[in-house]
């Protein structure tokens, strides 16, 4: 499902970009020809679909199985979250080429991973089953420095640099079950984390004079974990020992509108 969404967004991005540059009377027609709002300071609305890497931590220690044996499991892979960003901003023109923008965003990313292991093709019973469901949400403020380059009468190419500062939370659930005909065990882990994020990145807009534009950007984020707790089916809630400082990556592809 995620890859189908990505393909649709990429297709939209390519079609929209080429249409902007190919025909002055198509999408790029200046429907607001009596307004010079894109040439002066203005508000913007943006919506995109993003990927964000994040290290998930689920730990089970001292688990007692039905046979009386003890074991432990650590699930701490760097995973890829997917989801939308939605934001509203304001852009100030310093001159006819250079501008500064400030934008506020809300984001919601999700992760779902499943893994099922069977005995064999001839004996397709489940030996092990793992399911990881995580959600990340929060908000951020992003300043941008944008440079406008006219590439056709109706089209602008706008590279920019941006930063951000924000706050977010992660809630995750990890289910694990194992049955090899001798040992039967199942347990659940629930993790809650909060973090402060700062970042720096690059991107570009392709904008038509009707105020519509598409954009692509990548950001290197630096996270400071404020709190991290875990509750499992074998223990009460407790603090989780994680890397409190880490760097992650996010990429976004979306569209915006000037109003």
BELQUI-V562234 format. One record per residue. PHI is phi in degrees with one decimal (none if undefined). OMEGA is omega as a letter, one per 40 degrees, with the letter a starting at -180 (none if undefined). Layout:
BEGIN
PHI OMEGA
PHI OMEGA
END
This chain:
BEGIN
none a
-62.0 a
-68.8 i
-65.4 i
-63.7 i
-61.9 i
-61.2 a
-64.8 a
-67.1 i
-61.9 i
-62.3 i
-61.3 a
-60.2 a
-66.7 a
-62.0 a
-65.0 a
-64.3 a
-68.4 i
-67.0 i
-61.1 a
-91.9 a
-93.8 a
-139.8 a
-64.9 a
-101.9 i
-94.4 a
-62.4 a
-82.1 i
-57.4 a
-79.7 i
-69.7 i
-111.9 a
-63.2 i
-89.5 i
-123.8 i
-110.3 a
-65.0 a
-78.3 i
-93.1 a
-129.8 a
-57.5 a
-157.7 i
-87.9 i
-135.3 i
-120.5 a
-134.0 i
-142.9 i
-143.3 i
-117.5 a
-126.4 i
-116.1 a
-140.2 i
-85.2 a
-161.1 a
-87.8 i
-96.4 a
-124.9 i
-132.6 a
-128.9 i
-124.3 a
-127.6 i
66.2 i
-75.2 i
-102.1 i
-85.9 a
-66.4 i
-85.8 a
93.1 i
-78.4 i
-109.9 a
-151.0 i
-144.7 a
-134.6 i
-123.7 i
-119.9 a
-137.2 a
-78.5 i
-78.4 a
-114.5 a
-108.6 i
-94.5 i
-129.2 i
169.9 a
-92.8 i
-116.2 i
-133.8 a
-151.4 i
-129.1 a
-141.8 i
-134.9 a
-122.3 i
-110.1 i
-91.5 i
-83.4 i
-155.0 a
-73.1 i
-115.1 a
-99.4 i
-143.4 i
-124.1 a
-129.5 i
-131.7 a
-133.3 i
-108.8 a
-127.5 i
-113.3 a
-132.9 i
-144.8 i
-117.2 a
-136.1 i
-139.3 i
-140.3 i
-130.1 i
-130.6 i
-142.8 i
-124.4 i
-113.7 i
-99.9 i
-63.5 a
-167.7 i
-66.8 a
-81.3 i
-134.2 a
-80.7 i
-92.8 a
-77.0 i
-93.5 a
-138.1 i
-138.9 i
-126.8 i
-138.3 a
-121.7 i
-124.6 a
-127.5 i
-133.9 i
-126.1 a
-149.2 a
166.0 a
-144.8 i
-153.7 i
-118.3 a
-127.7 i
-85.0 a
-134.9 i
-116.4 a
-117.7 i
-118.2 a
-97.3 i
-124.8 i
-67.7 i
-115.9 i
-149.7 a
-59.1 a
-114.0 a
-129.6 i
-125.9 i
-105.0 a
-129.7 i
-72.1 a
-152.8 i
-112.6 a
-146.3 i
-130.9 i
-156.6 i
-139.0 a
-163.3 a
-136.8 a
-148.8 i
-135.3 i
-124.8 i
-123.7 a
-132.3 i
-133.5 a
-125.0 i
-108.0 a
-136.2 i
-139.1 a
-143.5 i
-153.2 i
-108.8 a
77.2 i
-108.6 a
-116.9 i
-129.9 a
-143.4 i
-150.4 a
-158.9 a
-132.5 i
-125.1 i
-124.1 a
-117.1 i
-126.6 i
-137.7 i
-123.8 a
-151.4 i
-103.8 a
-122.9 i
-127.3 a
-160.9 i
-144.3 a
-156.5 i
-129.3 i
-166.2 i
-153.6 i
-107.8 i
-120.3 a
-118.8 i
-98.9 a
-71.5 i
-79.4 i
93.6 i
-87.0 i
-152.5 i
-114.7 a
-147.5 i
-138.0 a
-151.4 i
-132.1 a
-134.9 i
-94.7 a
-107.0 i
-119.3 a
-104.8 i
-119.3 a
-77.6 a
-84.2 i
-149.7 i
-149.5 a
-124.6 a
-137.2 i
-133.3 a
-117.7 i
-71.1 i
-114.4 a
-153.8 i
-78.0 a
-64.9 i
-150.4 i
-69.8 a
-107.0 a
-83.7 a
-132.5 i
-69.7 a
-78.0 i
-126.8 a
-154.5 i
-115.4 i
-136.0 a
-127.3 i
-137.8 i
-134.0 a
-136.3 i
-135.6 a
-162.0 a
-137.5 i
-145.9 a
-146.4 i
-89.9 i
-141.9 none
END
